[in-house]
Amino acid sequence: MKKDNQTIVDVFLLLGLSEDPKLQPMIFGLFLFMYLVTVLGNLLIILAINTDSKLHSPMYFFLCNLSSTDICLISTTVPKMLVNILKHSSTISYVGCLTQICFVVMFSGFENFLLAVMAYDRYMAICYPLHYTGILNTHVCVQLILFSLAISITDALLQSLSLLQLSFCTNMEIHHFFCELVQVLKLACSDTFINNILAYVVTTILGGIPLLGIILSYIKIVSSIFRMSSAGGKYKAFSTCGSHLSVVLLFYGTGFGVYISSSVSDLPKNSAIASVMYAVVPSMMNPFIYSLKNKDMKEALKKFMRRSPVL
């Protein structure tokens, strides 16, 4: 149905990772497992931090926010795919698709800023240990979180509202398991030049500035560690950064991997499979990275499990 050359869209079709009916039960089981592991793992991190007074510090406050964001991010994409598989359907409403884009952009952006804030936290703890608690007090930590969230929400609303100005063609097929901004823009009949410029410029700025902050923080951290005379001090400093650095490499590594694979391969299915690496895998792996590499988190999780009658 058309009106004033605008196509009124009711639904989009999410084609997922495969249209083969025989593969659907396996895909459903795999993603259900990944979703449950992600949610339970991150919930354990949050509960362990909140119940252990030793972990009531800026570092673990930011980690708690990171775990919450990971739960929100994966809950924005995977449950809809699981429901569609159960219903033998591939549809998502126009409003639902735009809402999904909005939340994916918001939570991805917020995680990006959180990693930069956590790098700044490690920089202050290692380079200025005597002033650490004074500078990164509760008020400052909350302000950093609110500022990061405000920028992420603004970006998400800007990207989503810009889509409302577009008209769409009759081909509503999205070769992904969720509504991805770039894929939806490809379906538009109207000119998407402004939308693409907005997406790439904002993504470059809001992605580049936190990444630059992380790189500069670690340059200062490494320089400070090498100036330490004690081998034990060096080891302790490196160990406190190990978990965060692993999460950073996973988050940005998967993101750049998806970008490179999309540039090299024109096959939509390859792009859809690659998108799993940045939309699902980092959120699932973060709890394991922090619980395995961080001694304090290990002890806090053990205490929490011993106290919990369920676990």
N, C-alpha and C positions, 0 to 999 in steps of 0.2 A: 504494500500500500504506500502510495507516494503523495506528498503534499508539498507544493512549492519546491519541487526538485529535492526534497529531503526524504530519505528513506526512514520510515518508522520501524525501529528494531524492537522486537519483543524478546528474542532469545539469541544466544550464541551457542555454538556447538563445540564442546571441549572434546577433541578426539583422543586425548590422553597419550599414553606411551605406545599403545598398540590397539588396533581394531579387531585383532584375532580373538574370537570368543573363547578359544581354548586357553589363551594366556591370561584371561581376566581373573580367574580364581587365584593364580599365582601372584599376579600384580596386587590384588586385594590383600592377600595374606602378607606379602612383603611390606606394603605400605602401612597396613594396620600394625604390624610388629614395630616398624620404625617410628610410627606415631606414638605408640604406647611407651616405647623405650625412651623417647625424647621427653614426653610429658612427665613420666615417673622419675626419670633421671634428674630433670631440672627441678621438679618439686622436692626431691630429696635434698638437693643443694640448698634450696630456699629454706626448707624446714631446719636443716642442720645449722645453717648460719644464724637463723633467728632463735634457736634454742641453746646455742653455745655462746656464753658471754665473751669468751676469748676471741670470737670472730666478729665482735661488734667494732669494726674498724672501717675506714674508708674503702680499703681494698675489697673487703667482702660485701660492703654495701653496694658497690658497683657491680660485683659479681652476682649479687641477688637480682639486681635490675637486668643484668644480661640474661640470666636464666628465665626470668619472667618474659622478656622479649622473645627469647627462643620459643617458649611455649605459645605465645601469641602468633608468632610468624608461621609456625608449622600448622597451627589451628586455623589459619586463614586459608590455606590451600588444600591440605590433605583430606580433611573430613568431607568436603564437597565431592572430591574424586571418589572416595569410598562409597558415599551415598549413591552416586551415579552408577557405579559398578553394580551395587546391590539392586538398583532399580532398572538395570539394563538400559540406562539413558545416558545421553551425552550433553544435555541441555543445561544452560545456566542463563538466568534472566539478564536482561540488559542492565537493570539496576544492580543485580547481584554481581555482575561482571565488573562494573565500575566501582562498586564497593570493595570487591576483592583487590582490584588494582590499587585503590587508595590505601588499604591496610598493608598490602605487600610493600609498597613504596615507603610508607610510614615506618613500619617495623624494621625494614632493611636499613633505612636511613638512620634510625635511632640506634641500631646495633653498630653501625659504622661509627657514629659519634661516641658511643659507649666505649668502644675499643680505644679510641683516641684519649678519652678521659682516663681510662685505666692505665694507659701508657704514661700519661702525665702524673698519675698517682704513684707509679713505680719510680718515675724520675725524681719526684719529691722525696720519696722514702729512702732512696739510695744516695742521691746527691746532697740532700739537705735533711738528714735524719733528725737533727735537733729541732728543726722548725716544722717538721712534718705535720704533727697533730695540731699545731697552732694555725698553720696556713689552711690545711684541709680539714677544717672543723665541720660539724654537722650542717651548719648554715651554708657553707660554701659547697659542700657535696650536693645538697638538695638543689641549690641554684644551678649547678652544672647539669644535673639531671633534667631540671625543668627547662633550661635553655636549649639543651639538645633535643628534648621532646617537642618544644615549640617550633624549632626549625624543621624538624621531621614532619610534623603535622602540616605546617605551611606548605612545604614541598609537595606532600601527598595531595592536599586539597587543590593546589595549583595544577598539578598534572591531571588530576581527575576531572576538574571543572573544564579544563581545556578540551577534553574529549567530548563534552556535551555540545560543543560547537560543530562537530563533524557529522556528516551524513555517511551512511554505510551502504555497501553494495549488497546484492542478493546472496553472495557467498559469505556465510557467517561461520565458517569452519576455522577453529583455532587449533593448531597442531601442538597443543600443550595440555598438561593436566590442570592448569589454572590459567586465569586471564593475566597474561603478561602485557605490559604497556606496549612494548615494541610490536608484538604480534597483533594486537588489536589495531594499532595504527596502520598496519599493512592492509587491513580490511576496509579502510575508509575510501569512499569514492571522492570526497572533497579533498582539497589541497591540504596536505599535512606538513607543509614546510615549517610553519611556525611551531607546530607541535613537536616535530623532530628536533628543531633548534633548541626549543625549551628543554626537552628531555635530555639532550646531550650536554648542553651548557650547564644546566643545573646539576646533572649527575657528575659532570667533570669537576665542578666547583665544590659541591657538597661531599663528593667522594675523595677529591684530591687534597683538600685542606686537612681533613682528619688523617689521611695517610701520610701527608707531609709532617704533621705533628707527631705521629707515631715514629717515623724515621728519625726525626730530629731528637726526640726523647731518647731513643735507643742509642743514638750516637753519643749523647751526653752520658747515658748510663754506662755504656761500654768504656768510655774514656775514664769515668770515675772509678769503675771496678779495676781497671788496669793500674790505677794509681794507688790502690790498696796494697799495704805491705803484708797483711795476713792472708794466708792461703785459705783459712777457714772463713774469713770474711768474704773473700772472692766467691767461694762456693755458695755461701748463704745468699749473697746478692744475686748470683746467677740463678739459683733455685727459685727465688721469689719471682723472677721474671719468666722462668721457663714455661709455665702454664699459659700465661698471657701471650707470650710470643708464639706458642704453638697454635693458639686460637686465631691469632692475627694471620699467620701463614695459611691456615686452613680457610679462613673467611675470604681473604683477598686472592689466595691461590685458586680456589674454586671459581671465584668471580671472573678472574682473568682467563681461566681455562675455558669457561663458557663463552666468553667474548671471542677468544681465538678460534674455538671450534665452530662458532657461528659464522665467523669470517671466512674460514677455510671451506666449510661444507655448506652447500645450499639445501641439503635434505632437511625438511622440517622435523622428521622423526629424530634425527641426530641432535638437533637443537633441543628438542623436548627432553630427551634422555640426559643431555648435558645439564639442563636446567635443574634436574634433581640434585646435582652436586652442590649448587649454591642455595637452593631453596629448602632442602631437607637435611643433607648430610652434616653441615656445620652445627645446626641446632641439636642434632642427635649426638654428635661427638664431643661437644663442649663439656658436658658433665663428666664424661670419662676422662678427658684431659685434665680437668681440675682435680678430680678425685684420685687419679693415679700419680700425678706429678706434684701435688701439694700435700705436704706432710700434715699441716694443720687441718686441712679438709678431710683427710683420711681419718684422723683421730675424731673429728667432730661427727663424721658419718657413722663411725663405730659406736660412739656414745649414743647417738640418736637411735640407732637400730637396737641397741641393748635396752634402751628405755621404752621403745615402742612395743606394745603388746602384739600389734598386728605383724610387725616384721620380726 
